[in-house]
Amino acid sequence: GDDELLKVAVRKYTGKRDNFPRKRLTEYLKRNLLKLGQGFQRSAEVSMKPLLRPFEQGDDTDDIDEERSLENIFSQGKSMDEVLYRDFLIRKRSKKKKAIVFILDISNTMFYELEGLTSIHYSVLSLIPLLWSLRKERYGLIFYESNSHIQKALHEERDIDQVIDNLLILVTSTTGDVESIIRGKHSVQTWGGTVPQMSLRWAMEQLEASAKREERICFYFSDFVLQEPGSDPQLEYITIIKRMVGQGIHVIACVSPLASGKIFSPYTRETLKRVREAGGTIIDTVKPSGFLEEVRAFMERL
C-alpha cells in the first residue's frame, strides 16, 4: 500500500510536472519515507536487542549486564550475602558499530522513464528510509556519472535533513536539472556518462580507513548499465568490489527494476553476474518496504 502510494505520487508529478507543485511532492515523500525509515529502525533495534539469561558457571563475566543484574537483585530484596551467581544476568555481545558508504548512480540512463518512473525514483525511494534509519552510524554518500560528487565523507558531520533534501531534489529533477545544480553552468567536464570506478575506489578508501572492529558496508544504488554487451570482463569496478569483499567489506548492489527490462537487460545481465561472482549481494529496489526487509534480514546475519 505505502509503496504504491509513493509511486502514484511520483507518477502524478512526472506526468503533470508543470501543474503539480514540486514542494507538495517533496513534503509528501519526505514525511512518508522518514516514516518508513523509523519503522525499519525500530524493527532492527528489536531484532538486535540483547537477550538476557541467568549467569552460568563458565560464562564470560564481561558479558554480564551490570545494570539489569542490579535491578534483578534489588527487585528480589536480597542482601549481598544472599546473592547467587544466577542472580546476575548475562547478555549476548552487542552488535558491532557500522561504517557505511552509500553510492548513487546519477548517470543519464538512471533518468530513463518507464511508466512514469525512473531508476533514480526507485533508488532514492529506497535509499532515503535506509539512510535515515542508519543516521546514528558513521556514513558517507557519493553520487557519480562521468564524474564523482562527494556529498558527505565518512568522518564528516552534516545535517541529515540537508542530505535527505538533496536526495529528494533528484526525484523532482531531470538529468539536465541535476547537471545545472551539481556542476553549475561554467564547468567543461563531460556529464552524464557512467564511470563507477572512481566512486567505488573512494568508498573502498573510506571503509579501509575505518576501524576494523566496525561492520563495514557499501550500498551501491544503480541500474547497473555499466558496460557494453560482450565487453572485457576484467573491468576495474569488478576488481574493486572483489578487493572490498576480500577485506571483509560487505557490498550490496541495490538494483533498479529497470535493469531486468528488455531495454537494459542486455547491458546488465553480465554485470550483475560478475558482481555476484565478486562476492556482492543483490537486492532490488522495486518496493521500498520490500527492499528494507531484505536489508534487515541481511544485517541480522552479520
Secondary structure, 3 states (H helix, E strand, C coil): CHHHHHHHHHHHHHHCCCCCCHHHHHHHHHHHHHHHHHHHHHHHHHHHCCCEEECCCCCCHHHECHHHHHHHHHHCCCCHHHCCHHHCEEECCCCCCEEEEEEEECCHHHHCEECCEEHHHHHHHHHHHHHHHCCCCEEEEEEECCCEEEEECCCCCCCHHHHHHHHHHHHCCCHHHHHHHHHCCCCCCCCCCCCCHHHHHHHHHHHHCCCCCCEEEEEEEECCCCCCCCCCCCCHHHHHHHHHHHCCCEEEEEECHHHHCCCCHHHHHHHHHHHHHCCCEEEECCCHHHHHHHHHHHHHCC
